[in-house]
Each structure stands twice: as C-alpha cells, then as structure tokens.
Amino acid sequence: MDLIAASPLWVLARATGVVLLVLLTLVLSLGVATSAGLRLARVPRFAVQLLHRDAALLALALLVVHVGTVVADGYVDVGPLAALVPFTSGYAPVWVGLGALALDLLLALVVTSLLRARLGQRAWRAVHLLAYATWPLAVVHGLGAGTDGTSPWLLGLDAACAALLLAALGVRTATRAARRAEADATAPRRPLTPAGAPR
Amino acid sequence: MSGRRPAADARLTVDWTACEGRGVCAELLPEVLTTDPWGYPLPAGPGPDGTPRPWPRRDGLPVAPASVADARRAVRMCPRLALRLEEDARRRA
C-alpha cells in the first residue's frame, strides 16, 4: 500500500506491462488461429478474427497507458521520445529500446491492418509477419526493463504465455497437415467438375 | 461515403485465384452464401433440381438490399481480400 501511495503511476506502469504480456500473447495466438482458419470450439472463424483485432486494439490502448505512466512518473529516465525511438533511453537503453521497437512494430501492424483493403493482401501480409518478431521483443523487454522481470511469478507467467503460443502454432501445423492429407486423399478420386457439382 | 447508402443493385464476385476457401464469407452471409465441401463459397439454397447452385458465370451473385451491410462486412473481413461487392446505385439514378 505504501508503494502505491508513493508512486501510483509506477505501479500502473508495471501492472499494464504484465497485462500487456498476457494480452499480446492472446493477440498473437488468436492471429495464429485466424491464419489457420481455425474455429475455437463453437466460435466461428469471423469471431476469432474479430477477437484478434479487438484484443490488438486494446493492447495498443494499454500500451499508451504503459508508456505514458513510465514517462510521466519520472522514476526512471525514459523520455517521451525514448518510448518511440529505440535505444535512446537514459535508463536501461537496450531493454527499453527493445520495448520501443516492439511498440513501433505494433503500430505498423495496426495501421497496415486498418488499411489492408487499400494496401492489398501481399503488402499487408509482408508487414503482418513482423508480428512474430514483435512478441519476442516485448517479452525480452519485460524480462530486462521491468523491475519484476526475473521474479519467479513473472518468469512463470512468461513460460505460460510461451506455452500457449507454442500450442497455437502446434495446432496450426497439425491442422494444415491434416487438411493437406485430406486433400491428397480425396483429390484423385473426385472428378474435375466445378465446385458444388452433384456428387 | 457513397458506399454507405443502400444499393439498388449489389453483386458479389470472388477472385478465385485469391480465395482459399476459409469460409468466413459464408459465416457472415448465410442468406447469400454456403460452402462446398472444401470451404469455397457457393450461392446459398438449392437450385431448381435440388443440387447446389453454381456460381453465376458473369455478373456476380445478386445480394438483396437487406444483406448489403453484411456483404460489405464480409468483403472487409475476407482473410484473403478475395471478395468484392459491386454496387451500382449511382448508375441507375
């Protein structure tokens, strides 16, 4: 309680960092599910896609709070520019820089996704693959820049997030392999008629 | 935005080289689209002889005014940007 009274902004900065770890893991896992066209139990694909989008927008909003509180608190020497320009921070330039890099990438991901119809699929996808770099950057930033970075509970949370992500990637790989096997098994036996012709 | 007003004549077309049969469009437009066994979109409802209807060859699939808003959303959300809605409200005015 004393700590909160002493520096509520700093506490908020740490808390949003932890929530962002979980949220960004969810965003990436839902993105992996979207790219595989997976349905989660009974949740239709479009809903998985919307969840992915909304969670990402929520993460961006939280990121504004996270950065804003760190800068405003002044407990550590991180200027407003250092939050956007990597490796210019006075405090822990490398660790904070990785976070700034993750922020820049997330911004690029969100902006290009909002403009996907104008950009075209290829350009959008090329940028969107950067999501796989954003997550590790954010996680490593949390390990080094955070004051809780190496505490057992946060390391445990890191491990749980990594496990969730690996599970999502595993399910996607398995789903794609199963679809390919099914396509291989059914293709030769089906006549080459237009889709939907009577079977 | 001219795209916001109800269209007198809206037609849905698919870029078949881009479509991967993810099936998001059929989820969002069940009254217009269904899917074939591989997930690719087909016009909803059986044809005259009870078999699935084929995709219209040239003009695209007509979309009723009540479904146009959903069709726009399906176009926006297509994971491959393979769906297009042509709205001809202006030409008729």
Interface residues (C-beta under 8 A of the other chain):
Chain A: T34 S35 G37 P44 R45 F46 Q49 L50 R116 A117 G120 Q121 A183 P194 A195 G196 A197 P198 R199
Chain B: A18 E20 R22 G23 V24 E27 L28 D36 P37 W38 G39 Y40 L42 T51 P52 R53 P54 W55 R76 M77 P79 R80 L81
